[in-house]
């Protein structure tokens, strides 16, 4: 593979990922942004705790709705809704 071909493939992947991200609901994009902020930023203690609380609350809801069981994941995958 040439360098030019590798760059072309990388650009297609990036374009597809951006298109997929932009097609997500505002809630999902906001959750991704929150988690990205938590992982990639130098945060003050108060902000970190608030983000961790939000993640904890979402995890509780996710578990309560059985969104992580095999059936739910298989359904999301087959419908194209799995990230």
Secondary structure, DSSP 8 states (H G I E B T S, - for coil): --HHHHHHHHHHHHHHHHHHHHHS-HHHHHHHHHHHHHHHS---HHHHHHHHHHHHHHHHHHHHTTTTSHHHHHHHHHHT---
